[in-house]
Amino acid sequence: MTEVVDKEAANKAIARRFIGEIIGQNQWDRAGEVLAADVVMYHPSAPGPIRGLEAVKAMLTGFRAGFPDLALTVDDEIAEGDRVVILWTARGTNTGELFGMPATGKTVKVGAVSTFRIADGKIVEDRICEDTLGMLKQMGVVPE
């Protein structure tokens, strides 16, 4: 039982590190320490799975380009076996181009949930559920 608890604690630390350090502190040079080379991300704004470390990095650095002051907080976490679920909040001001959309100057707060699958000490899958429509409304891109 202790072995399972220790593994789940280690998995939570990996997921928190990805959100807090890699994305939150923009430390993409260290992404390979927590993401598998063949990681797969499912994101609501992507037309399909985002496959591979470089593709995930490109997607998330593109998002950060739109919100250079992006700050992420971990609000809650649960781990069981090889899965970690993290409830997190993103805050930032849209001062840069966001995937072809011009900056709006608006500040947003977006809630999200990531379900990670971790194998051999690295994230192999990230399924994200976030309020993309709410973000676009806060940006003024989509009417209320």
N, C-alpha and C positions, 0 to 999 in steps of 0.2 A: 504494500500500500504506500509506503514512504517513497518508493521508487517512482510510482505514478504521480504522486503529489510533486516531487522534485522535477519531473519531466514537464508537468503542466506549468509549474512556476517558471521553468526555463523557457518554455514556449511563450508564455505571457511576456517575458522580458524581451524576447526576439521581436514580437509584434509591437510592443511599446517602443523599442529602439527604432523600428522602421518608421513609425508615425512621428515620434518625437525628434529623433536625431537625423535620419536620412531625409524625410520629407520636411519636417518642421524646421530643421537647421540647415537644410539645403546641402547636405553632405553626400552628394551623389557619388563621390569618389570612393565611398565606403559601402555602397549599396550591395556589392557582391558578398559582403560579410554576412548579410541577413537575407538576401534574395538568391534563390537558385537561378542558375543561368537560363533554365527553361521555365521560369515562373510564368503563370498565366493569371491575368487580372481581368475581371469582369466588372466593367464600369458602366453606369446607366447612360452616359453620354457617348459611349463608343458604340459603333455599329456591330461589333462582335468582340470576341475575346482578344485581349492584347497579349501577345505571346513573346516571351523572352525578356531578359533583363534590359536590353537596350531599348526595346519598344515601350516597356513600362516606364523607364527613365524618361524617354522622350515625351510621353503623355503627361507625366506628372511635372516635369520641368516646364512644359508648355503651359500647364495650369498655373504654375508658380510665376511664370512670366507675366500673366495677367494680374496676379496678386503678389507683388514683390515683398510685401510686409506680412505675408501669410503666417498665421499662428495657429497651431493645432493643440488641442487639449484632449487628453484621455479622460472621459467622464465615468466610464465603468468598463469592467472586463470580466470575462468568464472563460475558463479553460476546461476542456474535457478531452482526454486522449490527445490526438494530434490536431485538434481544433482550438482556436482562440477567437472569441468574439469580442470586439472592442467597440464601444459606443464612444464616438468622438465628435468634437465640434471644431469647425474651421472658421476663422475670422480673418478678414483682410479687406483691403481697399483696392478696387479695380483701377489701377493707374497705368496698366500696360495692356497691350493687345492680347486678347484671349481667343485663341484659335480663329483668327480672322475678324473678330469683333473689336471695334475700337474701344479704348478705355472710356469708362463712364464716370470715373471719379467717385463712385458710390462704394460705401462700406457694406459688407455683407457678413452675416452669421449663418452658417449652414450646419445642420446636424447630419450625422451619418453613422452607419454601422458597417464595419468590415468583419467578414468572417474569413479567417486565415486557416489554411492547412499547412502544417509544418512537418517537414521530413528531414532527418539528418541535420537538424540545427538550422535549417533555412526555410524561408517561406516559399512554398511551391504553388500556392494558389491564394488569391485575394478576391473575394466577392464583396463588392461595395454596393451599399444601398444608401443613396444620399438624396437630399431634397434639391435636385437640380432645378426644377421649376421654381421653387421658392427663391433660389439664388438668382435666377434670371429676372424674377419679379423685383427683387431687392435692387438689382442693377438697373432696373428701368427698361430692360430689353423686351420684356413681355409685360403687357398690361395686367393690372390686378384683376 
